[in-house]
Amino acid sequence: MTDLVMRTLDESSAPLFHTMPDPLALAEKHRLVTFRPEWQRIALRDGRTVARAAWWGRAEDPEPLLVNWLDVAEGEEVAGAELLRTAPWHPDEIDLDLPAGWRDDPRLRAAADTRAAAARMAGYSPLVERFLYRWTPEHGLPESPGRLVLTPEPDDAVFLDLLRRVHSVTLDAHARRAIAEGGIEQAAQEELDVFHWMPSPRSWWRIARTPAGDPVGIHIPARNPSGPCVGFVGVVPEHRGHGYAYDLLVECTRFLAAEGAEFIAAATDRSNFPMAAHFARAGYPVVRERVSFWADGAASAG
């Protein structure tokens, strides 16, 4: 087998990124995403592109946040791993996006397995599988249950306290990883940092209370670099079991629709059955699935 050539792209060579087959339809999935050419790399063997990866973040970020696109040709797992290992950036996360129902299609499953093998070889381990949703107006705007009072709150400390309470009992795999690494404080702070990272206005954040004034949770209507999204929905443990997460999802949807959103993206872990049921009820169809990988010490160290 001939040697590999790794190439980091620029504006003039960016079209080379699209010179390999796309069985997972990632080009269609990412058609609304703007990737910086200098954060795209390809692996070539005999002049043929056998692996490609795109790192993702905001235009103003000095380094990418995660690997958001990974393609590896069949039998080229080593090339995919080397493409990741030799990159100048080593974010903690790789998001492998897949068509809904990919496990039932042998061709798609084989393509996913090849990419997963490359990620593992590069020092990443599976963290969580997620459902990706996309609400659009034709699915209908869910009616507000009207049970909660939603208000803005300028003090980050109030949100941080509620995030601590939300994450004290959580099904979210990313939060559980952060808790295992640095406790609830780390999980809450990481969540708050993501809220601030998003380019949407801080004034959109909302705290939910009962009519009597008891805090129930928070929802974060947001925009990420790709467009409107449900940034976060969380209910404190003592108020769970009453369907309030659905209320918050509805209010978040209605808020973004009122801001002119033509679509709203969202996600939840596959294992979070209550939240998946809320998304289905609120008119959010599953449009893709995602397997997220997290770096072990060797990968994150580069």
C-alpha positions in Angstrom: 0.0 0.0 0.0 1.4 3.4 -1.0 2.2 6.1 1.5 -0.4 8.6 2.6 -0.2 12.3 1.9 -2.0 14.6 4.5 -3.1 17.9 3.2 -4.7 20.9 5.1 -6.8 22.9 2.7 -7.2 26.6 2.0 -9.6 28.7 0.0 -8.0 27.7 -3.3 -7.9 23.9 -2.6 -11.2 23.7 -0.6 -13.0 21.9 -3.5 -10.8 18.9 -3.0 -12.8 18.2 0.2 -15.7 17.1 -2.0 -13.7 14.6 -4.1 -14.8 11.3 -2.4 -18.1 9.4 -2.2 -20.7 10.6 0.4 -22.7 7.5 1.4 -23.9 9.2 4.7 -25.2 12.2 2.8 -23.1 14.5 5.0 -22.9 17.2 2.3 -26.7 17.5 2.4 -26.7 17.4 6.2 -24.1 20.2 6.4 -25.4 22.4 3.5 -26.3 25.2 6.0 -22.9 24.9 7.8 -20.0 27.2 6.9 -16.7 25.4 7.4 -13.5 27.3 7.4 -11.3 25.9 4.6 -8.2 26.0 6.8 -10.0 23.7 9.2 -10.5 21.0 6.6 -8.0 18.2 5.9 -7.9 15.3 3.5 -5.8 12.1 3.3 -4.6 11.1 -0.2 -3.4 7.8 -1.5 -2.2 7.6 -5.1 -3.8 11.0 -5.6 -7.2 9.7 -4.4 -9.0 11.2 -1.4 -9.4 8.3 1.1 -10.3 10.3 4.2 -11.5 13.8 5.0 -12.4 15.7 8.2 -13.7 19.1 9.0 -13.3 20.9 12.3 -16.0 23.3 13.4 -16.5 26.4 15.4 -17.5 30.0 15.1 -15.7 32.2 12.6 -14.1 34.2 15.5 -12.9 31.1 17.4 -9.1 30.8 17.5 -9.4 27.0 17.5 -12.2 24.6 16.5 -14.6 23.2 19.0 -15.0 19.7 17.6 -14.7 17.5 14.6 -18.0 17.8 12.9 -17.4 15.8 9.7 -15.4 12.6 9.3 -15.5 10.4 6.1 -13.3 7.4 5.6 -13.2 5.1 2.6 -13.7 1.4 3.2 -10.5 -0.3 4.4 -8.8 3.1 5.1 -9.4 3.3 8.8 -5.7 3.9 9.4 -5.8 6.8 7.0 -8.7 8.3 8.9 -6.9 7.9 12.2 -3.7 9.5 10.9 -5.7 12.4 9.5 -7.0 13.1 13.0 -3.7 12.4 14.8 -1.6 14.6 12.6 -3.9 17.6 12.7 -2.8 20.8 14.4 -6.0 20.8 16.6 -7.1 18.1 18.9 -10.6 18.9 20.3 -12.1 16.5 22.8 -15.1 15.6 20.6 -16.0 14.0 17.3 -19.6 14.1 16.1 -20.4 11.4 13.6 -23.7 12.3 12.0 -25.7 9.5 10.4 -29.0 9.1 8.6 -32.0 8.1 10.7 -32.4 4.3 10.8 -28.8 3.7 9.7 -28.5 0.5 11.7 -31.1 -1.2 9.4 -29.2 -0.5 6.2 -26.1 -2.7 5.8 -24.4 -0.2 3.5 -24.8 2.7 5.9 -23.9 0.6 8.9 -20.6 -0.5 7.2 -19.8 3.2 6.4 -20.5 4.1 10.1 -18.4 1.3 11.4 -15.4 2.3 9.2 -15.6 5.9 10.6 -16.0 4.7 14.1 -13.0 2.4 13.8 -10.9 5.4 12.6 -12.0 7.5 15.6 -11.1 4.7 18.0 -7.7 4.3 16.4 -7.1 8.0 16.8 -7.8 7.7 20.6 -11.5 8.5 20.8 -14.1 6.4 22.6 -17.9 6.4 22.1 -19.6 8.7 24.5 -23.3 8.8 23.5 -25.8 8.3 20.7 -28.2 11.1 20.1 -31.4 11.9 18.1 -31.2 15.0 15.9 -34.4 16.9 15.4 -35.6 19.7 13.1 -38.8 21.6 13.6 -40.3 23.5 10.7 -43.6 25.5 10.5 -45.4 22.8 8.6 -45.2 20.6 11.7 -47.4 23.1 13.5 -46.6 25.4 16.4 -47.4 23.6 19.6 -49.9 25.3 21.9 -48.5 26.8 25.1 -49.6 24.8 28.2 -49.6 28.1 30.1 -48.6 26.5 33.4 -45.3 28.3 33.9 -44.2 31.9 34.2 -41.1 32.6 32.0 -38.9 35.6 32.7 -35.4 36.8 31.7 -32.7 36.9 34.4 -29.6 39.1 34.0 -27.6 37.4 36.8 -25.5 34.4 35.6 -25.2 33.2 39.1 -29.0 32.4 39.1 -28.6 30.3 36.0 -25.5 28.6 37.4 -27.4 27.6 40.6 -30.2 26.1 38.6 -27.8 24.3 36.3 -26.2 22.7 39.4 -29.6 21.5 40.6 -30.6 20.2 37.1 -27.4 18.3 36.8 -27.5 16.8 40.3 -29.7 14.1 38.8 -29.3 13.9 35.0 -29.6 11.5 32.1 -27.4 13.6 29.8 -24.2 11.8 28.9 -22.1 15.0 28.4 -23.1 16.3 31.8 -22.4 12.9 33.4 -18.9 12.9 31.8 -18.2 16.4 33.2 -19.5 15.3 36.6 -17.2 12.2 36.6 -14.3 14.4 35.7 -14.8 17.5 37.9 -18.1 17.3 39.8 -21.4 19.1 39.4 -19.7 22.5 39.4 -17.8 21.6 36.2 -20.9 20.3 34.5 -22.8 23.4 35.3 -20.0 25.8 34.3 -19.4 23.9 31.0 -23.1 24.3 30.2 -23.1 28.0 31.0 -20.0 28.5 28.9 -21.8 26.9 25.9 -24.7 29.3 26.4 -22.3 32.3 26.2 -20.5 30.8 23.3 -23.6 30.8 21.2 -24.0 34.0 19.1 -27.6 34.5 20.1 -28.5 37.3 22.5 -28.0 36.7 26.3 -31.4 38.4 26.8 -33.2 35.3 25.3 -32.4 33.1 28.3 -35.4 32.3 30.4 -36.1 31.0 33.9 -39.4 29.1 34.5 -41.3 29.4 37.7 -44.7 28.2 39.0 -47.4 30.9 39.4 -46.4 30.8 43.1 -42.8 31.8 42.2 -41.0 28.5 42.8 -38.2 27.9 40.2 -38.9 24.9 38.0 -36.1 25.1 35.4 -34.7 27.0 32.5 -34.8 27.0 28.7 -32.3 28.6 26.3 -33.7 29.6 22.9 -30.5 30.0 20.9 -28.8 30.3 17.6 -25.6 28.4 16.9 -23.4 29.1 13.8 -25.8 27.0 11.7 -29.1 28.6 12.8 -31.9 28.5 15.4 -31.8 25.7 18.0 -33.1 24.6 21.3 -30.0 25.4 23.3 -31.1 23.8 26.6 -34.1 22.6 28.4 -33.7 21.6 32.1 -36.1 20.9 35.0 -34.9 20.8 38.6 -35.3 17.3 40.2 -38.1 18.3 42.7 -40.3 19.4 39.8 -39.9 16.4 37.6 -42.7 14.0 36.8 -45.1 16.7 35.8 -44.2 17.2 32.2 -42.6 20.5 32.7 -39.8 19.7 30.2 -42.5 19.6 27.5 -43.7 23.0 28.6 -40.2 24.4 28.4 -39.7 22.9 24.9 -42.9 24.4 23.7 -42.1 27.8 25.1 -38.6 27.6 23.5 -40.1 26.7 20.2 -42.7 29.5 20.3 -40.0 32.0 21.3 -37.8 31.1 18.3 -40.7 31.0 15.9 -41.7 34.5 17.1 -38.1 35.6 16.3 -38.6 34.5 12.7 -37.0 31.0 12.8 -37.8 29.0 9.7 -36.5 25.9 11.3 -35.3 24.9 14.8 -32.6 22.2 15.4 -32.5 20.2 18.6 -31.0 17.0 20.0 -31.3 14.6 22.9 -29.6 11.4 24.0 -31.3 8.2 22.6 -31.4 7.0 26.2 -33.4 10.0 27.4 -36.8 8.5 26.7 -38.9 11.2 28.4 -37.3 14.0 26.4 -37.5 12.1 23.2 -41.3 11.7 23.8 -41.6 15.4 24.4 -39.9 16.2 21.1 -42.2 13.9 19.3 -45.3 15.4 20.9 -44.1 19.0 20.1 -43.8 18.2 16.4 -40.0 17.6 16.1 -39.2 14.7 13.8 -35.9 12.8 14.0 -34.0 13.8 10.9 -30.5 12.4 11.7 -28.7 10.4 14.4 -25.4 11.1 15.9 -22.6 9.1 17.6 -20.4 11.3 19.7 -16.8 10.2 20.5 -14.7 11.7 23.4 -11.0 11.9 23.5 -9.0 9.8 25.9 -5.8 11.4 27.4 -3.6 10.6 24.4 -5.9 12.1 21.8 -6.6 15.3 23.7 -2.9 15.8 24.4 -2.2 15.6 20.7 
